[in-house]
Amino acid sequence: MGEQRHGGQLIADVLVQQGVDALFTLTGGHISAIYDGCKDAGVRVIDVRHEQAAAHAADAYARLTRTPGVAAVTAGPGVTDAITGVTNAFYATSPMVLLGGRNPLALEGMGALQDAPQLELLRPVTKRVDTALETRRLPEVLGYAFRDARAPRMGPTYLDLPMDVLMTPVDTDQVVPAGGGYSHLPGPDPDAVARAAELLASAEHPVVLSGSGAYWADASTELGELATVAQLPVYVNGMSRGILPSSHPHLLGLTRKHALRQADVVLALGVDFDFRLGYGRPPAYRDDVAVIHVDPQADRIGHNREVEVGAVSDVASFLRALLEHDGKFGRSQATPWLEELRAEEARRTAARDEASTSDASPVHPLRFAREVARWADRDAIVIGDGGDIVAHTAGQVRVDTPGYWMDPGPFGCLGVGAPFALAAKHVHPDTPVLVVYGDGSFGLNGMEYESAVRQDLPFVGIIGNDGAWGEMKAFHERVYGDEGMVAQDLSQATSYEGMVEALGGYGERVERPQDIAPALDRALESGVPALVNVLLDRDFRRESTSAYGG
């Protein structure tokens, strides 16, 4: 007879086998057995104050490690609270596994406490949902969850764990081994690669769009080589920020719309033609543009627009194959097109920098962004959690390491800041972590500062505080006018920094732009979770604001 182990211990064993060293959770009786297993297996349990934060933290863990992050939540409201974080990961193609408690099978259908149709609720926003019906099969079904989370396109999976299945001891000789395992996709179609090489060779105005798929494929080296060999301008979005260092001569940012309107060939690497890219349609693009679309998921290729070449492949494999044709498209010096874009980039950068010099108090948002970008170390992990203020700041922060800029992604979910920071400090304890907040977004998961203080996971947050839901207020004003404003305003008098101090962290309030960097220095030097609350000009409006991504 073998050793006796309960279901929580079997779960923890699989986490260790999968290389997972942290579990994000909010306590609940349905899942207590998992905590007992993690204690024995050496898996760190990081507990938070809201299940949404646990899911967000698991998402961030996945983004930083390129392996699944794991969250465990109790039944009923625990699962429903986590759904927002899971959905955000789903749209960001981030691999995570959510473990949900469930009432004992013996009470199925009897109206037990916190009973809910959890599989049905999670099915639309996950790649797989499953239930473990026997303790001895827990490793098998959890293995399937990890397999599907990892398989391109990656994304979240969900496993229902009945309480009696988790708590029952079984003989280890009877345990079914972890299921799953997958092989990588086959290489790209050689004909598609050859046709892509021909298009790049003949293009006068080529543009490369590098999206999250390039990050997940770890394609930094290949992308940098292609850009240099073919003298191509590269624009990034999503998790692709940092895939080329900020100083790379082919990496551009402020001229993307300008370039796409003139491009005759677009090489789209792991991107979606969604609101961020003009849905791939005119007037954002020429009518006759030839698109080369590369993605590991076939049904994403050509979504919203026709493509000339569709390659079902991970991005790195495609680029390696494409580089074998460098004799066709290789160039020894920059093209007139690339030089034109560089000149326009320099012009726009200078104009932005000139607009960022205001010494006014309260602080101009562009000056706020400039001060934050100057202060942030290029080796720091920077997290954007907000609307307008993040849009201002993202364009100025320099990112040199893939994955070191994180924001919600295309789902646009506020509240990721502190949960993402918890995961970042666990994965990279010696790396500075900076969260850029709007005052609205801070309120969603601000209590996670307590989680950070209690578990010694220090990070620095900075609020661009305009006393409003700024992006939505601008939209409301344009559509309905500025009289009778409803549900758009907050108060700049609120002491967010005082709240953080009360929770055991460091807080400081700033009203002048020249005081921002010194305050951030003091926040970092405090050695505890910290928040700098910067009062912004309430009257400034960002021109490109949109409420729906149109």
C-alpha positions, 0 to 999 in steps of 0.5 A: 500500500502506498503513501496516503495523500489528500487532494490538496497535496496532489494539487500542490505536487502538480504545481511544483511539477509545472514549475509554479512557485506561487499561488495567489488566493483569498482564503475560503474553506472550500480550498483549505486543503490546497493551502495545506498541500502548498505548505508541504510542497514549498509553494508560496501562498500570496493572499489578497483582499479580493479574488479579482486581485488574485486572478490579476496577479496570476495573469501578471505572473504568467506574463512575466514568466511566460508560464501559467500563473495560478490562482485559487478562490473559494466557491460561489462569490469567490469564483464570480469575483475572479471572473473579471481577472480571468476575462482580462487574461483571456483577451490578453492571451495570458496563460493562467489556471484558476482553481475554484472551490465547489460544494461537496459532490454529496450535496450537489443540487441541494442548495448548499452555501455558495453554490453557483453554475461555475463551469457555465460562467467561466466557459466563454472566457477560458480555453477549457473548463473541467471538474475533478470528480475523483481525488485520484484523477486530480493530477490528470485533469489539472495537467490538462488545464496546464496543457491548454493554458500553454498551447498557442494561443495561450490563455486561461483555463478553469478547474472546479474542485469539489470540497470532498474531492480535495479533502479525501486521502487516497493511496498514491499507488492509485493516483493517475499521473498528470495529463497533458503535454503538447508539441509545438506547432509545425513550422510555417508553410514554406510557400507562405514564407517565400511569398512574404519575402517577395512582398518585403523585397518589392515594398516601398513603404513596408511596416512591421507591427509586432504584437503580443504574439511576438512576446509570447514566442520570445521573438526578440532576437529574430525581430531585431535581426529582420528589422536590421537586415531589411531596414524595416520600421517596427511598431509595437503594441500589447506585450510586445513593448520592450521586445526591442530596446528603446534605443533600437534604431528601427523602433518607432512609436509616435508615427504609427498612424502616419506610417500605416496610412502610407504602407504598401506592405504590413507584416503583422506579427501576432497582432489583432486588427482590433480598435488599437489598429484601426480594425485593419481597414481604411481610412487607417490603411491604404485600400491596396495594402498587402498584409502578411499576417502571422499567428499561431491561431488560424481563425485570428488570421484575416479577422476584420480584413483580407490578407495577402499571406496568412501564416499559421505559426508562432512568430519566432519560427516564422521569422527564422524561416523568413530570414533564410530568404534575406538575399531577397529583401536585405538592404545595406542602408536605410531606405528613404521611407525609413529615413522619412519616418525617423525624421517625422518621429523626431519632429513629433518627439520634439513637439511632445517634449516642448509640451511637457515643460510646463511648470504649472501647479497643479501639474500638467499631465504631459509634465507628469508623464515626462517626470515619471519617464525620466525617473523610471529606471530602464530596468524597472518593471512599469505597470500602467493602470488607468485611462488618460494618464497611462496613455500620456505616460506609456509613450514616454516611458522607455522599456528595454526588457520584454515584459517589463511594461504591463497594462490591462491589455485589450479588455481595458480592465482597471484595477490591475496595478497593485495585483500586477505589482504583487506578482512582479515583486515575487517573480523579480524581488530585486527589480524596482516596480512602478505602478502608474495610476489614475485616481479612479483606477487606484480605488478598485484594488487599493486595499492590496497595499495591505497585502503588499505590506503584510507579505513584504512585497514593496513597490512604488505607485504614483497617482496622476490625480485629476479628480475625475474619471478623466477619459470618461468625463471628456467623452461625456462633455463632448456628447452631452455638454459640461453642465449637470455632470453626473458620475464623472467627478472624484475629489482631489482632496481624498488622501490616497497617500494617507490611506497607504500610510494607514495600511503600513506603507509610505505616502506623499502628496505632491502639487509641483512638477519639480517635486515629483522625482524627489518624492519618488526617490523617497518612496523607493528608499522607504523600502515599503509599499509606497504611493505618491499622489500628484495633483493634476490640472483638472481642465486638461483634456486629451484630444484622442479620448474615446469611450469605446475604442472606435 
